[in-house]
Amino acid sequence: MDTQDLIIIDLFCEECQIETHFIEELEDFGLIHTVVYNDTKYFHREELVRVEKIIRMHNDLNINKEGIAVILDLLHKMNQLTSEVKLLKTRLNLYE
């Protein structure tokens, strides 16, 4: 397995000054996905923005895991709707 695109959870938590238990709770709750390779836990580099966003919501805004899940779901739906509106505007402009 190529570990270049993986971030070691222990090192990430140390740098961000958070408990590794918090990351495990996020995984158990289904908010992030981790990978175990050679007895070391990682998450994919693509999830870094999501993990940092979750940490900010939890630490800065004091939002619990359930609230974070709802917010992330609403943000995802909002992005989908924005993309759909752009597509529909483009299609509408073809008929004008």
Secondary structure, 3 states (H helix, E strand, C coil): CCCCCEEEHHHHHHHHCCCHHHHHHHHHHCCCCCEEECCEEEEEHHHHHHHHHHHHHHHHCCCCHHHHHHHHHHHHHHHHHHHHHHHHHHHHHHCC
